């Protein structure tokens, strides 16, 4: 079964792995593959200068650090490719500033048993080539996610629909859970027992035109990754790998009231170390630099630049391998928590851009507990007391021991960004005073993934690793760091943590539709894992957004990125 839309990210460089937010057809006439109305893109290394159809200074210039070129709403798997999708395609539903989902290009109803979602497209929707959107396009988009050859990150969106297993296995051409009712209406039915308020998140992906994307072979479908065509506010113009993406405004956008006031968007590949210079010389209008104190101070002092730090919907974390004899006792984990001066770490690395983490739910969420969370303030005496209660005593070399096991911990640190190493270095000193021997092993990000989440369970030779987590809007933790069902090869729970009460609360929260009752469930769950701490929530980290003062009406919130306000943006 596919994982939910929660994605591991290297937060400081904004690389998303599909997480969380944030972690499965038909025939095609070859003559129907016509190019989009703007120039076709490529992945060549040409250094030619991109030009928008309209040109001039009315182009928003966005600095990126990792466009991969998967410009398809059901295949995109990093944040920058997802931005392109948000601009080129339209969606059945979108969230608002409060994190509530509303109909976007469709109105929807939910059946009394909460299993069937029925969408009716709004009038007049057309793709950028002028072709009207119909319910057949919606059906095609979601059946493609269920195609037997599908190898993208969106499988969860259809995996719980009736008939998915048979359709995905290629046993039938009929996907029972998706029904076209008329030219504008289509319904989706989830299986018995699979009703959940989180199911609305299955409908947040761009709708693809069947006349353009329909295929005979999966390779035919993949051939169009870098020449997208949608119904969104922008149309694709050009792409050069490691250089730029150029989008033009869709002057024929079906909702004229929401047609953007800018002529296009140039997303340029700019290394992190060059971003500040690019702003100082007026080359960029918008970027999201790494969150650290140096960037905060540097951009804050820069003339003509607006610094907009905001609370992120995620956190940095430290994961314990709870099946190991060293850290399988909750008192040991609590002791290590008390002996980790997270407040000093945050002040040194983030300054005012982060706060001490308390629970695996964002403070901006309606499910965040109002009280009762232990902040585990730095307290070496309390740490030593807990180690003693857990039966660990110091040997002649000062290292804690119990039943012949030394308190020697392997900490995997990825070196792509600074903060994991800084945290491990701070822990090395205070934990050594506690009697803990720390073996810090340095790897790149992918290697840490290979040694933790992707490794066979019996081969996971680590006690601790650190990363960042991006939360979905819905607080449902199914398939995420604390869910024992995700303790599988490739699953997000590398800790091996199991607690039956936790599992029951996760299940109850997923299936409860009354938000007040859901909030109570998740608050109880947050208090439980705050006590058990199989994974330490190190910090809630703000995101830094920087934009040129010529950019007006740029509204970015924890639940709304810059693409969501693009219709209102005006450039001086």
N, C-alpha and C positions, 0 to 999 in steps of 0.2 A: 504494500500500500504506500502511497506517496505521502510525504511529510506535509504538515501545514505550512502556511505562509508565515513562518518565522525565520529569520535569516541571521546567520553568524556574519558579523562584519568586523573588519579591521577598522575600528571607529575613526581613528585619527587620520586615515587616508581614504575614508569613505568608500572602501571596497565592499560590496555586498556579495555574499554567497547565499544562494538560495537553499533573513533569515531565515529573523522573524526568519517586517515586517517580514524579523524579523527576522525546522525546518525543519506519460499519461497525459467523407473521404470521398470518398467518392471519386469518380472518374474525372479526367481532365482532357479537354481538347487543347492540344499544344498551341493552337493558334490564338487561344484566349489570353496568353501571357503577354499583354501589352505593357509597355513601360509606363510609369507614372508621368504626369504632365510636365514635371520638371526634369532636368538632366539626370541621367542615370549615374549612380555613385559607383565607386570602386574602392579597393583597398590598396591601391598602388602607393609607392613612397614618393610620388611627385611632390615637389615643393611649390607648386603653382599656387597663386593667391586666389582664395575663394571669392566669388562675387555673387551677391544676391541678385534676383531678377530686378529689384527696384534700386538696389545700391544705396549710396549715400550714408549719412550719419544716423539714419533711423533704424540701425541694426543693433540689437542687443548683443554684446560681446561677453560670452560666458567662459570662464576658465575651467577646464576639466583636467582630470588626471587619470583617465582610464577607460575611454570609449572603446568597446570591443567590436562593435559592428553587428550585434545581434538585434537588428531593428525590426523586431516582430513581437507583438504583444504577448504571445504565449511562449516565446523563446528567450526574451531578454532576461539576463541574470546578473546585471550589475546596475548600480544606481544611475550612471550616466546614460546607458542604453535605455533605461526605464524613463528618463526624462524625455528622450526623443519620442518614445512611445506615447507618453502623456500629451505630447504636443501634436503628433501626427494622427492619433486615433481618438475616438470617442468611446464612452463606456455606458453600460446599462445603469450603473449606480456610481456615485461618488460620495465621499464623506465631506462634511462641513467642518467649520472651525472647532466645533465641540466634539468631533469624532463620531458624529451620527451619520449613518448612510441615508442618502436621499436618491430618488430617481434622477438620472442625468439625461440620457436620450430616450428614456422609457419611464413610464409609470408602472408600478408593480403592486400586486396584492399577494397575500400569503394565506393559504388555506387554514381552516380552523384547526387542523391537526399539525400545522406548522411544517408540513412535508412538501407542499407544492408551492413554488414561486412562479407567478404568471406575470410576464412583462408585455406591455403594449408600447410599441415604438411611437414617438411623437411624429406629427405630420411634417413632411417636407425634408426629411433627412436625406442628404445625398453624400456620396463619396466625392473626393476632390476632382475626380474625372467626370462628375456630373451624373453618375449612375445612382438611382434611388436605392436606399438601404431597405431591405425587407427582412422578415423573420427568417428567411432562408439563410441570410448572412449570419444571423445570430446562431442558428442551428449549426451551420458549417463551422463556425469558430469553436464551439464547444465540442463538437464531434471530432474535430481535429486534435484537440487535447487528449481525447480518448482513443485516437488511432493506434493500432498495434505497434507502429514504428515510432510513435512519439517519444522523444528523448529530452524534453525540456523540463523546466522546474514547476509547471503549473498543474501537475497531475491531480493534486488534492481537490482542485475545483470541480472535478467530475467523478472522482473515485467513489463517492458515496451515493451517486445517483442510481436509480433502479436500472438494472441491466448493464451496468458498466463492465463487470467482469466478462460477460459473454461478448460484448462489443469489442472490448480491448483485446480479447483473445482471438478475435477474427472469426468467431463462430457464427456471427450474424451481421447483417448490414443494418439492422434496426436497433437503434438505441432507445430502449423503452422509456427511459427517464426523461427524454427530450421530445416534446411534441409541438409541431407547428400547427397552430389553431387556425390562423388565417395569415394574410400577407403582412400583418403588423404584429401579430400576437404569437408568443411562444411560451411554453411552460416547462419547468424543470421539477422533477419529483425525486426526493431523497428516499432512501430505503427505510423500512419500518425500524423504529428505534433510533434513527439517526437525525431526528429533529434537533436543531440547535440554533440559537440566535446568532452564532458565529458563522452560520452557513451563508449569510448575506455577503461575506467576503469572497465567496466564490464568483461573484459577478462584477468584479472590479477590473476586468481585462478588456482591452480594446477589441472592437468588433471588426473582423476582416471581411472584405468583399469577396464573395465566392467566385465572381466572374474573373477576378484577378489571381486569387490564390489557389483555386481548385487544382488538383494534381493527380497524376497517374502514379508517380513514385514519390517516396519521401524526399529523395534528392531534388526532385522538381520543386518541392515546397521550400527546401533549404536554399535553393538557388536565388530566392527572392529576399533573403534576409537583409541584404544591403540596398534594396530598392523598395522601401515600404510604400504602401498606398492605403490611406485611411479616410476618415470623414472629419478629421480634426481641424483645429484652427491654423495649422501649418502644413505645408507640403515639403516633402524631401527634395533637396536640390543636389547635394554632393557630399561625398565622404572620402577622406584620405586617412588611412590608419596611422595613428600616432601623430596626426596633424590637426584635423578639424572635421566638424560636421556642419553643413550649411543647410538651414531651413528657410523657406520663403513663407510669408503670410499667405493663407488660403483666401484669396480675394473673393472666392465664390462660396465661402463658408455658409452653410445652410441656415444658421441662426445669426442674421446680420447684426443684431444688437450686441453680439459677443465677438464680432470680428475684431482681432487685435488692432491697435493703433500704431504698432511698429511694423516695419516692412520685412523683418526677418530676424533670425537668430544665428549667430556664428559661435559655435562651441569649439574653442581652440584648446589643444593639448598643451598645457603649461605645467612644467615640473613645480612641485611645491616650493622648492627653494627659489624659484623665479617669480612667484606670484606677486610678491610685494613690489618688486621692480616693475612688473607689468602694470600694476596699478599706479605707481608713482609716475610712470611715463604716459599714462592715459591710454594704454592698450586694451584694458579690460573695463567692463561695466559691472560684472558680478562674479563672485566666486565663493567657495566655502573652504577656507584654509583649515589646516590642522588646528585642533583646539589645544592651545598651550599658551603659557603666560607671555612668551616672546612675541607671538603673533598678536595677542590681545594688545600689548603695549605698543607694538610697532604700528598697527593699523589705526589704533586710537589716536596716535600722534600725527597721522598723515593728513595733509591738507586735501580737501576735495573728495574725501572718502567717508562713507557712512558705515560705521561698525554696528552690527545688529546681532549681538549674542542672544540666543533663545534656548529655553529648556528643550533638550532632545527627548525623544520618546524611546529611551533605551538606557543601557548602563554598561560599565566595564565590570568584569567579574573575575573571580578566582575560583576555579573548580577543583574540589578534592576528589581523588579516586577512592571512594568510600569502601570499596571492597578490600583495600589494602589494610594490613594489620596496624599500620602506623596511624591511620586517620579514620578508622571505622567507628571510633567512639565519639559520640557527640561532644563529650566533655573535652576531648583533645581538640576538636575543631573549634570549640568555643574558646579554649585557651589560646590557640593560635590567632584567633580573631582579636582577642584582647591584647595580644602582644604585637599587633600590627598597627602602627600609628598612621591610620588612613588620613586623619586630619592634616598631619604634617606633609604627607605625600601629596594631597590635593593642593595645599597651599604652595608647595614647591613647584608642581608641574602645571596646575591649572589656575591657581590664584582664585579670582572670583567666578571662574567659569565652571565650577563643579561643586557638588556637595556630597557629604558622606551618604553612601547607599544604605538603605534599610530593608528593602524587600524587593522581590523581582517583579514589581508592578510600578509603573511610572507614577511619580507624585501628581502628574497632570490627569491621571485617570480617575474616573468615578469609583473605581474599585480599590483605591489606595486607602489603607487603614488610617483612621483619624488619630489613633493613640495605641499605646501598648507595645510598640516596636522597640527592641533593644538596640541602641546605637553602638554597643560594644566599644565605648570610649577607651582609649589606650590606658591599660592598667596592668602592669607587669606582676604586681602582687596577686591580683585576681587570676591571672594566667597561671602562675605557679601553683596556686591553691587548686585550680581545676586539674592540672596535670597530676598533682598528688592524689586527688580524689579518684582519678582514673587509674591509679596504680603505677604510675611512671616515677622512677627514682633515678637520681643522677649516679653514674658510675664514677670511677676514679678519674676519667678523662673529662668529666663535666657533662657528658652526653646522657640524656635520659634513656633508661632501659626498662623493659618489662618482658618477663618470660623469655629472655634470651634475644629479644628483638630490640635493636637500637633505634632511637628516634632520628633516623636519617632519611631525609625527604628529597626526592628528585623533582625539581621544578623546571618545567619546559617553558622557555621564554622565546617568543618570536621577536626578531630584531628589525622587522620592517619599519617599526615606529619606536619611539623612545620610552613611552610610559611603562610597558611591561618590565623592562630591565630596571628602571628606576624603582619600581615597586619591589622587585625581587631583592635589589641591593639593600633597601631599607629593612626588609624582613630578615635578611641575612644577619644583620647586626643584633637586632632585638631578639630574634629567635635563638641566636647563639647564646645570649645571656640566659634565656629560658632553659637551655639544654638541648636545643634542636640543631642537628647537623644538616646543613642545606647544600645540596648539589645542584647548582644552577646550570642548566644546559641550554645553549643558545642555538636556535635554528631559524630558518625562514618560516613565514606563515604557513605555507603549504605543508611543510614537514611536520609542524606541530599538529595540523589537522590529521595527517597520515598516522601519527603516533597516538592520537587520542580517539577522535570520533570515527575515523576510518579504519582503525586497527582491529583485528580480531579481539574479542573480549579477553581471551586468555593471554594475549600478547601485549597488553597495555602496561608497559613498564614506565609508569610515572605516578607521582603522588599529587602533583599540582600542575595546572597550566592556567594561563590568563589570556583572556580575549575580550571582545566587546559583543554586546547583544542588542539587536534592534527589535523592538516590540511592534507587534501589530496594534491596530487601534483597539480591537477587542482584547480584553485581558486573558482570554482563554489560554492556558499554558499547555494544552494538549500537543504532544509531539515535540515539546521544547526541553529545556535543560533539566527540569525537575520531574518530568514524566517518565516513570519507569518503563512504560511501553516504548519509549524512544531509546532505551538502553540496548541497542542493536548496532551491528556494523553499519556505519553511515548515519546513524541516528545522532541527534543533538545531545542526548544525555550521556556524557562520557563518565559520569560520576558513579554509576551503578547504584545510586541512591534508591532505596525502597522504603516506603512507609504507607501502610494500608489506608490510614486516615487521609493522607495526602492524595492518594489515588482516588479515594471516594469523593473527596472534595472537588478534585479536577473533573471527575465525571459529572457530579451534581451541578457544578457551575456551567458546564458545557450544555446541559439539557434544560436548564431553568430559563424561562422566557421573561419572568418578572424581574426587571432590572434591580429593584430594591433588594429582592431576595438573592439575586446573583451577587450583588455587591457584598451582602453579608457573608455569603459563602467564600468569596475571594478574599475578603478581609480576614476571615478565620484561617484560610489557607496561608495567607501571607504571614500571619503571626506564627503559624506552625513552622514554616520553613525558615523564618527568622530565628527560631530557637534551634532547629536542627542543623542549619547552615551546611548542607552538602555542597553548596556553592555560595561563596561570599559575594554579595553585591558590593563592590568596592566603592563605586562612585556613580552618581547621576551626573552626567557630563553635558554641559551646554554645547550647542553647535555655534560656530562663528559664521555669520554671513556678512560679506563685505560687498558694498556696491558704490559705484561712482555717484556723486551728488547730482548728476544729470538724470539719474533714474528716479522717476516719481511713481507713487502708488505701488511700490513693491512691498507686499504684505506676506510675511513668512511666519507661521505659527507651528507649534509642535505637531499639529495634524495637517498642516497645509504647506506644501513646498512652493517654490517660486513659479512653477508651471501653472498653478491653480489660479493665480491672480494675473496671468499674462494678458488677458483681454483689457485690463485696466491700466497696464503699464504705459507710461508716456516718457519719451526721451527728450530732454531739452537740447 
